């Protein structure tokens, strides 16, 4: 049974009660308190603009462990070429807008409607949501955004206006997270693109256990604007 949420922003049904597709609950709001509570319990919102807010906890879960990132030989050449610049938290709002505008195969419209965008922009203002951006010749051409809590990064969406631009951002994110001993990147649901880059599916029970452990250490709350990354071809 898909349950309506209670008024308490921290109260969610047990994720193990989610439907086969992963749908767990509906209703509530997108306040920072509720969103942070949801992610801490392995739950995230995903809904169309005309629908009620829907909350999901899929089984299995797609996860990328930093040490498992796979880079093809051709992509390594792109990285060595260095015709790009990576920035962190330089233009979060442009990244999330671009993620909502990029056409997706088999998808009409976007789930990243203004209500969702503003919710994550507020989390960015509070130091929980972050963007990783790829620039070429000063132009924002790709990137991704997500939330950092403890030693877990919850990847939300990515976009690319030029080939490999989002992959560069993901590689940069992986580099920083590995250096900071993050446990994993939550990629939520399986996609061929992320599987090719090393993401694997894990049972929800295992994911929730690993998430619980990842949330014990303190996180990097605050701006990541001072973060830097350069591709180290000798270590890849």
C-alpha positions as CSV (number, residue, x, y, z in Angstrom):
1,X,0.0,0.0,0.0
2,X,1.3,3.5,-1.0
3,X,0.8,5.6,2.1
4,X,0.3,9.4,2.4
5,X,3.0,11.2,4.4
6,X,2.4,12.5,7.9
7,X,2.9,16.1,8.8
8,X,6.2,15.4,10.6
9,X,8.8,16.0,7.9
10,X,11.1,13.3,9.3
11,X,8.5,10.5,9.3
12,X,8.5,8.2,6.3
13,X,7.2,4.6,5.9
14,X,9.7,1.8,6.1
15,X,11.4,1.6,2.6
16,X,10.9,-2.1,2.6
17,X,7.2,-1.5,2.1
18,X,7.7,0.2,-1.3
19,X,6.0,-1.2,-4.4
20,X,7.8,-3.4,-6.8
21,X,8.6,-0.3,-8.9
22,X,10.0,1.4,-5.7
23,X,7.1,3.8,-5.0
24,X,6.8,4.3,-1.3
25,X,4.6,7.2,-0.4
26,X,2.9,10.4,-1.7
27,X,2.2,13.9,-0.4
28,X,4.1,16.1,2.0
29,X,6.2,18.9,0.8
30,X,9.7,19.6,-0.5
31,X,11.1,21.5,2.5
32,X,14.8,21.1,3.2
33,X,14.0,19.2,6.5
34,X,11.8,16.7,4.7
35,X,14.2,16.2,1.8
36,X,17.2,15.7,4.1
37,X,15.2,13.2,6.2
38,X,14.2,11.4,3.0
39,X,17.7,11.0,1.6
40,X,19.0,9.9,5.0
41,X,16.5,7.0,4.8
42,X,17.3,6.1,1.2
43,X,14.2,7.8,-0.2
44,X,13.9,10.5,-2.9
45,X,11.2,12.5,-4.7
46,X,10.3,11.9,-8.3
47,X,7.1,13.1,-9.9
48,X,5.6,15.0,-12.8
49,X,4.4,18.6,-12.3
50,X,0.7,17.6,-12.4
51,X,1.1,14.7,-9.9
52,X,1.2,14.7,-6.1
53,X,4.7,14.5,-4.7
54,X,5.8,10.9,-5.0
55,X,8.6,9.3,-2.9
56,X,10.7,6.3,-4.1
57,X,13.1,3.7,-2.7
58,X,13.9,1.4,-5.6
59,X,15.1,-2.2,-5.2
60,X,17.7,-2.8,-6.5
61,X,19.6,0.4,-6.2
62,X,22.3,1.7,-8.6
63,X,25.5,2.6,-6.8
64,X,28.9,3.8,-8.0
65,X,31.8,3.1,-5.7
66,X,34.6,5.7,-6.3
67,X,37.3,3.1,-6.9
68,X,35.2,1.3,-9.5
69,X,34.9,4.1,-12.0
70,X,35.7,2.8,-15.5
71,X,37.2,5.1,-18.1
72,X,37.6,4.0,-21.7
73,X,40.8,4.5,-23.6
74,X,39.1,7.1,-25.9
75,X,37.8,9.0,-22.9
76,X,41.2,9.0,-21.2
77,X,42.5,10.7,-24.3
78,X,39.8,13.4,-23.9
79,X,40.9,13.9,-20.3
80,X,44.5,14.1,-21.2
81,X,43.8,16.6,-23.9
82,X,42.5,19.0,-21.1
83,X,40.4,21.2,-23.4
84,X,38.0,21.9,-20.5
85,X,37.8,23.3,-17.1
86,X,35.9,21.8,-14.1
87,X,34.4,24.0,-11.4
88,X,32.4,23.1,-8.3
89,X,29.4,25.1,-7.0
90,X,30.1,28.0,-9.4
91,X,26.6,28.1,-11.1
92,X,24.3,25.6,-9.4
93,X,21.1,27.1,-10.7
94,X,22.3,27.0,-14.4
95,X,23.2,23.3,-13.9
96,X,19.8,22.3,-12.5
97,X,18.0,24.3,-15.2
98,X,20.0,22.6,-17.9
99,X,19.4,19.2,-16.5
100,X,15.6,19.9,-16.7
101,X,15.9,21.2,-20.3
102,X,17.9,18.4,-21.9
103,X,15.7,16.0,-23.9
104,X,15.8,12.4,-22.6
105,X,15.1,9.4,-24.8
106,X,11.6,8.0,-24.1
107,X,10.7,10.9,-21.8
108,X,8.2,13.7,-22.5
109,X,8.7,16.9,-20.5
110,X,10.7,16.9,-17.3
111,X,10.4,15.9,-13.7
112,X,12.7,18.8,-12.9
113,X,9.9,21.4,-12.9
114,X,10.3,24.7,-11.1
115,X,9.0,23.4,-7.7
116,X,11.8,20.7,-7.7
117,X,14.4,23.1,-8.9
118,X,13.7,25.6,-6.2
119,X,13.8,22.9,-3.6
120,X,17.3,21.8,-4.5
121,X,18.5,25.4,-5.0
122,X,17.5,26.0,-1.4
123,X,19.5,22.9,-0.3
124,X,22.4,24.3,-2.3
125,X,22.0,27.6,-0.4
126,X,22.2,25.6,2.9
127,X,25.4,23.8,1.8
128,X,24.0,20.3,1.1
129,X,23.4,20.3,-2.7
130,X,26.4,20.8,-5.0
131,X,27.1,21.1,-8.7
132,X,30.1,19.9,-10.7
133,X,30.4,21.9,-13.9
134,X,32.3,21.4,-17.2
135,X,33.4,24.4,-19.1
136,X,34.9,24.7,-22.6
137,X,36.2,28.0,-23.8
138,X,34.3,29.6,-20.9
139,X,31.0,28.1,-21.8
140,X,29.1,25.8,-19.5
141,X,28.7,22.6,-21.6
142,X,27.9,19.9,-19.1
143,X,27.6,19.0,-15.4
144,X,25.7,17.3,-12.7
145,X,24.3,18.0,-9.3
146,X,23.4,16.1,-6.1
147,X,23.5,16.1,-2.4
148,X,26.3,15.3,0.0
149,X,25.5,13.9,3.4
150,X,28.1,12.2,5.6
151,X,30.3,10.1,3.3
152,X,27.5,9.5,0.7
153,X,26.8,11.5,-2.4
154,X,23.3,11.3,-3.9
155,X,23.6,12.0,-7.6
156,X,20.4,13.5,-9.0
157,X,20.9,14.5,-12.7
158,X,23.4,15.4,-15.3
159,X,23.5,17.0,-18.7
160,X,25.9,17.5,-21.6
161,X,25.8,19.9,-24.5
162,X,29.0,18.6,-25.9
163,X,30.3,15.0,-26.1
164,X,31.8,13.7,-22.8
165,X,31.0,16.9,-20.9
166,X,28.9,15.1,-18.2
167,X,31.4,12.2,-18.0
168,X,34.1,14.8,-17.3
169,X,32.1,16.2,-14.4
170,X,31.4,12.7,-13.0
171,X,35.1,11.8,-13.2
172,X,35.9,15.0,-11.4
173,X,33.3,14.2,-8.7
174,X,34.7,10.7,-8.3
175,X,38.2,12.2,-7.9
176,X,37.2,14.5,-5.1
177,X,35.0,12.0,-3.4
178,X,37.8,9.4,-3.4
179,X,40.3,11.8,-2.0
180,X,37.8,12.6,0.8
181,X,37.0,8.9,1.5
182,X,33.4,9.0,0.4
183,X,31.8,5.5,0.4
184,X,29.7,5.8,-2.8
185,X,27.6,7.8,-5.3
186,X,24.0,6.9,-5.2
187,X,22.8,6.7,-8.8
188,X,19.3,5.6,-7.9
189,X,18.1,3.6,-10.8
190,X,19.9,1.6,-13.5
191,X,21.0,3.2,-16.7
192,X,23.3,1.7,-19.4
193,X,25.5,4.8,-19.4
194,X,26.3,4.6,-15.7
195,X,26.7,0.8,-15.8
196,X,29.3,1.2,-18.5
197,X,31.2,3.6,-16.2
198,X,31.3,1.1,-13.4
199,X,28.0,1.5,-11.4
200,X,26.5,-1.7,-10.1
201,X,23.1,-2.6,-8.7
202,X,22.8,-3.7,-5.1
203,X,19.8,-5.0,-3.1
204,X,17.9,-2.2,-1.3
205,X,18.7,-3.9,2.1
206,X,22.4,-3.7,1.4
207,X,22.2,-0.1,0.2
208,X,20.3,1.0,3.3
209,X,22.9,-0.7,5.5
210,X,25.8,1.0,3.7
211,X,23.9,4.3,3.8
212,X,23.5,4.0,7.5
213,X,27.3,3.6,7.9
214,X,28.1,6.4,5.5
215,X,26.0,8.9,7.4
216,X,28.0,8.4,10.7
217,X,31.0,10.6,9.8
218,X,30.4,14.4,9.5
219,X,29.7,15.7,5.9
220,X,31.1,18.6,3.9
221,X,28.3,21.0,4.6
222,X,29.0,24.3,2.9
223,X,30.2,25.6,-0.4
224,X,32.5,23.4,-2.6
225,X,33.5,26.4,-4.6
226,X,37.1,26.1,-3.5
227,X,37.4,22.5,-4.6
228,X,39.8,21.8,-7.5
229,X,40.4,18.8,-9.6
230,X,42.9,17.9,-12.4
231,X,43.0,14.5,-14.2
232,X,45.9,12.4,-13.0
233,X,46.6,10.1,-15.9
234,X,49.3,8.2,-14.0
235,X,46.7,7.0,-11.4
236,X,43.9,6.1,-13.8
